[in-house]
Amino acid sequence: MVSSYCNRFDAKKPELTGRRIEAIGYQVGHRLAERYTMERPWFSDHLEAIKFICKDFWSEVFKKQIDNLKTNHRGTFVLQDNRFRWLAQMPVDTSIENVDLSQDPSALAENKATQAMSMHLYFPCGIIRGALSNLGIPCAVSADISDLLACE
Amino acid sequence: MIACVAVIGHQNNPLYIQSFTEADDALKLHHIVHCSLDVVEERVNNPKKSGPTLNETFLGLLYPTENYKVYGYLTNTKVKFILVTTDLDVRDADVRNFFRRFHAAYVDAVSNPFHVPGKKITSKTFAERVSNIVKSFGLSSAG
């Protein structure tokens, strides 16, 4: 779905594509929040709702729990997932079509990979934003990828 | 006998109202549902005064009027379900069971990608499921 949006519709306007994918994710997250909060008692505060997202919601949608949760107690939460299953199988394309000699080829490949990854990340961000806003918490969600190809 | 069921959205906008008795005035039932919203708000905002159970989705008997009993149920997404019944003796377990099935039907109706959240529920499947649940409620409490 993401690649059809990136390559066919609005190929020249990546910001618009990103926002559309995020909007689709928002609708999905909205409905998933209804479904997964069915039998549960209410959340007493924001932290409870975020913990619900980290444990139950994350394991239903992404099949595992969050590895790390940090907060600054002033409304910002950082959720860290060390092995995000939706991106784990993505290949990194090392063939470059238009070689730009002024730029380092390995950096170019990494840029393309990062761009592709960030497009794919709009959808989960939208899902989380939709779920939280249905629970009554208006928010903004952003994703950050670090250590893309690190291995031990 | 269930007189009417209603689904109210989180901004107190009605999403679905269905009455099941032909004799009674629909306006009166709407009025009862509307008044019960105040009771729901009060229960939600003062959890300590109204009883020991906080954080439960099922709110229980909201208030009895001269002919009816009104039960309430609040979901995590602040959507309220109201049940108006004319039965004199209704078991708590029956009402809880009713609301659980009603919630399942509601979640399925909302999962429809063509449904706009915040607008009225127009799905015929939902209406059918609700009338089935209402019919089986009448049978189980009579037996």
Interface residues (C-beta under 8 A of the other chain):
Chain A: Q27 H30 R31 A33 E34 R35 T37 M38 E39 R40 P41 W42 F43 S44 N134 L135 G136
Chain B: H10 L54 N55 E56 T57 L74 T75 N76 T77 K78 R100 H103 A104 Y106 V107 V110 S111 P113 P117
